[in-house]
Amino acid sequence: MSTTENSSTATPYAPATADRFALGALMAIGALIGVERAVGLVMRIVSITGPGPHRAPITPRNLEAAVPLGSGDAVAAEITAGTLTVAQLAGAEAGLLLAKEILTFLAIATIIICLILLARNTLRGAIFQRRNTVLLTVAGIAAAFGYGISHFLGQLASNEIISRLSVGKPAVYGSSGDMMPYFLGFFAFGIVTIAYAIGARMQRETEGLV
């Protein structure tokens, strides 16, 4: 039997019963998350395109306000995020919010599908395979770029809303926020993907010696 044929079949490893149960439970949880996100997407689309009023997230910059704490005096605080209720959404605002919600859902759906397929391959004993490396790579790209771009679209929508309500004097420009979680997530996916790629290569080399 050739090396190519061996590399496309499942390995002799069979997951233990506890491992199979855990993977099955995680696959079911992932499917439920996907359904919940799909329902949430429909609700958000209806909310954004509906007659209003609309609740829109905003990320103002250099905006200070007095915030009361308990029974004491109000203290000065800088507001970096909040939710604003507006009677209507302009076309650009609604379009950006819709794009943000749809892109976020697509990113989550891609990650869930890739991880479910990875778990299915593992249940079949096909662990270190090229297809698993591809699945991890696609999931990592979806997480990094999907969430990053959706965050940027949300920031643009916030800019549009603040600019309209502040009569042409926007309180924020560009994008804000901590990008470190995105870099850490991309780093973690990169390490796992490289580990799977090395394992797949070692497995193919070992099968070639048999």
C-alpha positions in Angstrom: 0.0 0.0 0.0 1.4 3.4 -0.9 2.1 6.3 1.5 -0.7 8.4 0.0 -3.2 5.7 0.6 -2.0 5.2 4.2 -2.1 9.0 4.9 -5.8 9.2 3.8 -7.0 6.5 6.1 -7.7 6.6 9.8 -4.8 5.8 12.2 -5.0 2.6 14.4 -5.6 4.8 17.4 -9.1 4.5 18.8 -10.3 7.2 21.3 -11.2 5.9 24.8 -14.8 5.9 25.8 -14.4 9.0 28.0 -12.7 10.8 25.1 -15.5 9.9 22.7 -18.1 11.1 25.2 -16.3 14.3 25.8 -15.8 15.0 22.0 -19.5 14.1 21.3 -20.6 16.5 24.1 -18.4 19.3 22.7 -19.8 18.7 19.2 -23.3 19.0 20.5 -22.5 22.2 22.4 -20.9 23.6 19.3 -24.0 22.8 17.3 -26.2 24.5 19.9 -24.0 27.6 19.9 -24.4 27.8 16.2 -28.2 27.6 16.4 -28.3 30.2 19.2 -26.1 32.5 17.1 -28.3 32.0 14.0 -31.4 32.9 16.0 -29.6 35.9 17.5 -28.6 37.1 14.0 -32.2 37.0 12.8 -33.3 38.9 15.8 -30.6 41.5 15.3 -31.5 41.9 11.6 -35.1 42.4 12.5 -34.2 44.9 15.2 -31.8 46.9 12.9 -34.2 47.0 9.9 -37.4 47.5 12.0 -39.2 50.8 12.7 -37.3 51.6 15.9 -36.3 52.8 18.4 -32.9 51.2 18.0 -30.3 50.3 20.6 -26.8 50.7 19.0 -23.4 50.1 20.7 -21.1 53.1 20.6 -17.4 53.5 21.5 -16.8 57.2 22.2 -13.4 58.6 22.9 -12.4 61.3 25.3 -15.9 61.5 26.6 -16.2 62.3 30.3 -19.3 62.3 32.5 -20.2 62.4 36.2 -21.1 59.0 37.5 -22.9 58.6 40.8 -21.5 55.8 43.0 -23.7 54.5 45.8 -25.0 57.3 48.1 -21.8 59.4 47.6 -21.1 62.2 45.3 -20.8 61.7 41.6 -17.2 61.2 40.3 -15.7 62.0 37.0 -15.3 59.0 34.6 -14.2 58.5 31.1 -16.8 56.6 29.0 -15.2 54.2 26.5 -18.2 52.1 25.5 -22.0 52.2 25.9 -25.4 51.6 24.3 -27.3 54.4 22.7 -31.0 54.4 22.0 -32.0 56.3 18.8 -35.3 56.8 17.1 -34.0 55.9 13.6 -30.9 54.6 12.0 -29.5 56.2 8.9 -28.8 54.1 5.9 -25.1 53.9 6.4 -25.5 53.2 10.1 -27.9 50.3 9.5 -25.7 48.9 6.7 -22.6 48.9 8.8 -24.4 47.3 11.8 -25.9 44.6 9.5 -22.5 43.9 8.0 -21.0 43.6 11.4 -23.6 41.2 12.7 -23.5 39.0 9.5 -19.7 38.9 9.4 -19.6 38.0 13.1 -22.0 35.2 12.6 -20.1 33.9 9.5 -16.9 33.9 11.5 -18.5 32.0 14.4 -20.2 29.5 12.1 -16.9 28.8 10.3 -15.1 28.2 13.5 -17.8 25.9 14.8 -18.0 23.9 11.6 -14.2 23.5 11.4 -14.0 22.4 15.1 -16.9 19.9 14.7 -15.2 18.4 11.7 -11.9 18.2 13.6 -13.7 16.4 16.4 -15.4 14.0 14.0 -12.0 13.2 12.4 -10.6 12.6 15.9 -13.4 10.2 16.8 -12.6 8.2 13.7 -8.9 8.0 14.8 -7.7 10.4 12.1 -5.8 12.9 14.3 -2.7 14.1 12.6 -3.9 14.5 9.1 -3.5 17.3 6.5 -7.2 17.9 6.5 -7.1 18.7 10.3 -4.3 21.2 9.7 -6.4 22.8 7.0 -9.4 22.9 9.4 -7.4 24.6 12.1 -5.9 27.1 9.7 -9.4 28.1 8.4 -10.7 28.4 11.9 -7.8 30.6 12.9 -8.2 32.9 9.9 -12.0 33.2 10.5 -11.4 34.1 14.2 -8.6 36.6 13.5 -10.0 38.4 10.4 -13.7 37.8 11.0 -13.7 39.3 14.5 -11.2 42.0 13.6 -13.1 43.3 10.6 -16.5 43.1 12.4 -15.0 45.2 15.3 -13.9 47.7 12.7 -17.3 47.8 11.1 -18.9 48.3 14.5 -16.5 51.2 15.2 -17.5 52.8 11.8 -21.2 52.5 12.7 -20.5 54.1 16.1 -18.6 57.0 14.3 -21.6 57.6 12.0 -24.1 57.6 14.8 -22.0 60.0 17.0 -21.3 62.2 14.1 -25.0 62.6 13.2 -26.1 63.2 16.7 -23.3 65.7 17.4 -24.2 67.8 14.4 -21.1 67.2 12.4 -18.6 67.2 15.3 -17.8 63.6 15.8 -16.4 62.6 19.2 -14.4 59.7 17.8 -12.5 58.8 14.6 -11.0 55.5 13.4 -10.9 52.4 15.5 -10.3 52.0 19.2 -10.0 49.0 21.6 -7.4 46.5 22.8 -6.1 44.3 20.0 -4.0 42.1 22.3 -6.8 39.4 22.6 -6.9 39.1 18.8 -3.1 38.7 18.7 -3.1 36.1 21.5 -5.8 34.1 19.9 -4.1 34.2 16.5 -0.8 33.1 18.3 -2.6 30.2 20.1 -4.2 29.0 16.8 -0.8 29.3 15.1 0.9 27.1 17.7 -1.8 24.4 17.6 -1.8 24.5 13.7 2.0 24.1 13.5 1.9 21.3 16.1 -0.8 19.4 13.9 1.3 20.0 10.8 4.4 18.6 12.4 2.4 15.6 13.7 0.9 15.0 10.3 4.4 15.1 8.6 5.8 12.7 11.3 2.9 10.3 10.8 3.3 10.3 7.0 7.0 9.6 7.4 6.4 6.8 9.8 3.7 5.2 7.5 6.2 5.4 4.7 8.6 3.2 6.6 6.0 0.5 7.2 
